[in-house]
């Protein structure tokens, strides 16, 4: 069976840049007078590893309470723009036009769009009227890896066709002024906006191919991560300490996933991980028996862009690819469910 190959990869961020020190200062103004624990919680901002991140709206927009209509309007405008930006870059890098795309997989969990995003921008991009559309919602931070797995299988099923994967998330729109909770403070300290696009094709070779994919869903973990939906919008759910969960549970799960692929941890030359934050990155290194500091691209992405949910691991892949991939890499991300999603890549120098 033909293997799907990575033809191109591109990323995009919105134009508004937020320095972490400015976000912390604003958080003091917004939460400090109303939340007695904020002085203690404020240390979270310095411990994320983030220097700056990006948002689809200017800084001051986030300092006023917003409801569903305003958030949805901002989501549609911002997500469409980022989709077009990332997809256009990927098409240019692949030397293809939008009419060459046969299937579009759109991954997004930070807004609701019906018709879905790829339909909304189809005319603007120039996609064909017979393009196959596969919108995917609810995967959260695992969406970049799971989306790549879905797109690769679709490409493999139709050799010679071009499959476009776009992961776009506007996490900043879930920041809430009304929720005086630790989970909301963590979200405020971490989240940014971004998009990544990948074009895949099977049947004509390629330097980087998608080898295997696998997932692990832990039982009784629905409350670890997700959305709480109310009249004002999405509210983030973080009910357990994720770094501790990673340290205790990730290694056995990945070992089982790799065993199903006929591989072991020793067969992986490079781990490419979703960087949820500095503490999560350190926990990943511990769980994977890596020297602290090994996940350098992950730390660079979190510093420059924050946690953008699904596309974040694809930003890491972009940096690893530019630096030169080893023979076998493992992409991994954790998301709501609670789920570990994995994809192995083979690279021929």
N, C-alpha and C positions, 0 to 999 in steps of 0.2 A: 504494500500500500504506500502511496506517495506521502511524504512527510511535509507538513506545512513549514515554510521558511519565512523568516522575518525579512521583508523587503525594505521597509523604512520605519522610522520611529521619530516622532517629533513631540515637543511639549509647548505649552503656552500658559502664561499667567496674565491676569488682568493688570491694568496700568497703575492702580492705586497701591502704593507701598506703605506698609505700616511697620515702623520700628518697634521692637518689643518694649523698649523703655517708654515709648509714648503710649503703648497699649496699657502698660502697668500704671502709668500716671492717670490715665483716664479711668481705669478700673478702681483706683483709689477714690476718685471723685464720685463714681457711680455707686460702688458697693461699700466703701469704707464707712460712711456715716450710718449705713443701715444693717451692716453685718458685723457683729462684734468679733467674729473669728477671722475677719479678713486680714488682720495684721499677720496672723500665723499663716493663712492660706496664700498670702502674697508672695511667699518664698517660692511658690510653684513656678512663677514666671521666670525666675532666674535659673531654675533647674531644668527647663525644657530643652535647652540647647539652641533655642531660636534667637536669631538676631533680627530678622525681618520676615515679613510675609506679605501676601497680596490679597486685595479684596475687590469685589466688583463694584462697590460703592465707595465714595469718598469717606474719609475717617468719621466726619461729623454725622453722617447718615446713621451710623450704628449707635449714636448717643441719644437717640429718641426711640420711644417704644413703637413697635411696628406690629401690625396684625397680618393675618393670612393674605389679604388682597395686596398689600404693599410688598410683602415678602415674595409672593408669587410673581408679581410684575417684575421685581428685581431679578428673580431667578430666571424667568424666561428671557429677559433681555441679556443678562450676563452669561447664561449658559449657552445661548445661541451664538453669541459673539465668540466665546472661547472654543466652542465646537468648530466653528468656521476657521478660526485661527489655527488650531492644532491640526485639523484635517487638511487644510490647504498646504501647510508646511510638509506634512507627510506625503501628500500627493506630489508636491514639487520635488521632494527628495527622491521619490520613486520614479520620477519622470512620467507620471500618469496624469490624466484628467479625471474629473469627477465622473464622466461618462464611462470610464473604464472600471468603475467599482460595481461589483455584482451583488455584494452582501454588506450590510452595515450592522454592526453590533454596537449598541449604545448602552453604556453602563453609567448609571446615576442613581443616587439615593438621597440627594439633598433638596429635591424639589419635585413637584408633581406637574407633568406636562402631558396632556392628552388633547390633540395629537402629540406624539412624542417628539423629542428634539430633532431627530434626523428628518422627520417629515416636515417640520417647521422650516428647516433651512434647505430643503431639497432643491427648491427653485433657485435660491440664491447661489447654491453650490453648483448646480447643473447636473445632479444625479439623474439617471435614466428613470423613466416611469415604471420599469419592471424590476427595479432594484429590490432585493429582499431585505426587509427590515426586522431587526431582532432587538427591541428595547429590553433592558434588564434592570430591575429595581430591587433594592433591599439587601444587597451584598455588603454595603458599607465599605470599610477599609480593605476587605478581601476582594473587592470587585475588580481591581486591576489584574490580579492573577487569575481569578475565576473567569473574567471576561476574555483574557488571552487564551485560556483553555477552550472556551466555547468557540471563539473565533478560529482557533487552529483546527478544531474538529470540523467546522463548517468548510474551511478551505480544503481540508483533506478529503472531504466527501465529494468535492467538485474540483478535481485537479485542473489547474489553468485559470480558475476564477480568482478574482481579486477581492479579498475580504478586508474591510476597513473596521477596525476597532477604535472607538472613541470612549474614553473614560473622562467624564467631566463632573466635578463636584464644587459646589458653592457652600462650603462649610460655614463661612462667615455669616450667612443668612440665618443660621440657627443660634447665633449669640443672643442671649436674652437679658434684658435689664430687670425683669420682674422676678426671676428665679434666684433666690438667695440660698443657693445650695453649693456644696463643694463640687458637684459634677459640673455645674454651670461655670464655676470659676476655672476648673480644669479646661473646659472647652474654650473659654475666653483666652486662656493662656496658650492654647495650641493651634487653633484652627485657622486655615487659610484657604484660598481658592486656587484652582488650577485645572488643567486638562492635558491629556496625553492621547496621541493617536498612533496607531500601528497599522501598517498594511502587510497582510500575509498572503502568500500564494504557495500552492503545492504543485509539484510536477516538473519543475524546471530547475531544481537544485537551489542552492543558496548557502552563504557562509554560516548563517545561524538558523538552526532548525528547532522546532518544538518537538521534544523527544517523548515525554510522558507528562501526565497530569494526575493529580489526586487530591482528595480532601479528607478532613477528619472533623466530624461534628461531635462535640462533647455533650453527653446527656446532662439535663438539668442545669443548663447554663444560660437560659434565655435572658436572665436579668443582668448579665455582665455588661452588655453594650447594646444600644439601640436608640430608638426614638420614642418619646412620649408625645402624643399628638393632643393638642388642646386648641382653644379658639385663637391663640396668638401665633401658633405655628408649631414647628418641631422643637422639642426640648430634649437635650441629650440625657441618656441613661448611662451612668458608670456606677455599677453597684459592687464591684470588687476591685481589688488592687491588681491591675493587669500585669505589671512587671512581676509580681509574685506568682501569678498564674502561669506566666510564660516560663519562669525559672523551674517551676514544679512539673509542668505538663507538656511543654512543647517537644522536648527531645523524644520521649516515647512515641508521640503521635507521628513525628516526622520519620522515625525509624520504621514504623508500621507502613506509612505511605511509601517510603522508598523500597521496603521489602516487597510490596506489591508490584513495584516496577522492576524488581530484580536487582536492586541497588542497595548500597549501604552508605552511611555517612562518609566513609572513607573514599567513596567514588566521586564525591562532590569537590570540585576545585575552588569554587567560589559561591558563597551564599549571598543572595541579593534579596534584602528584606525590606518590608514596609517599616519605616522608622516612625513609630507612634510618638516618640519623644525621647529625650536623652536617657531617661531611666529605662524605657522599654528597650532601647538599643543595647544598653549594658546588660539587661536581662537576657536578650537574644544571644549575646556573646557568651554569657555563662551557660545558657541552655545548650548551645551548639558547641561548647568546649573550644571556643575561639579565644585568642588573646584579646584583652581589652584594647580597643582601638582598631581592631581588624576591620570593622564595618565603617570604613572611612567615607565612602560615597553616601552612606545613609546619614552620617552626621553632617555632611556638607549640604544635603538636600533639606534636612530639618532646619539647619541654620539659615538657609536662604529662603525657604518657602513655607516653613511650618508643616503641620499635618494637614494635607489636602484630601485625606481619605483615599478613595480608590486609585487616582492617578499617581499617588506619591511613589509607590514602588516602581512605576514605569519611569519616573524621573530618575530614580536610582539606576535602573537598567540603562537609561540613556547615558549616564556618566560612566558606568562600567563598560558599556559598549565603546564609547569614545576612547577610554583608556586601554581597551583591548581585552576581549573576553578570553578566558581560558577554555580548555576543551569541553568542560561540563560545568554548568552553573545551575543552582537551584533558586528559583524565585519563590518567595513565601510571604504570605500576609495573613493576618488574623482579622476576623470580622464578626459581626453579629451572628448569633446562632447557638453557641460560640464556635467558630469554625476556623480551622487552618486550611488554607488553600495553597497548593504547590504546583509548580511547573518546572520541569528540567529542560534546559537548553543545551544543545550540542553546537559547538563552534569549530569550524575548520579554518585554520589560519591561512 
